[in-house]
């Protein structure tokens, strides 16, 4: 029988404690909020979304507050349709003026 030290496939090693030491431990850094910079400042998109949400909420509550009086859902729908048509007409007028018509 041959000596295990003669076999090139046998690797001599030692058992090592697998608990990390203080020198090897990497401290976990707190990640910034996705809508904030490293310094804690909110991003432009975050502020814009917040303003848009507040604006649309205020528009919706103003429309709902007027539903109980002479403003019915049909009247509001007509106002919205009229406003959309006026916007389309104005856009068409601007396009004509840009083409030189």
DARA-V273668 format. One record per pair of residues at least 6 apart in sequence whose C-alpha atoms are under 7 Angstrom apart, sorted by the first residue. I is the first residue (numbers start at 1). J is the second residue. Records with the same first field share a line. If there is no record, write none. Layout:
I: J, J
This chain:
32: 38
35: 42, 43, 46
36: 42, 43
37: 43
67: 73
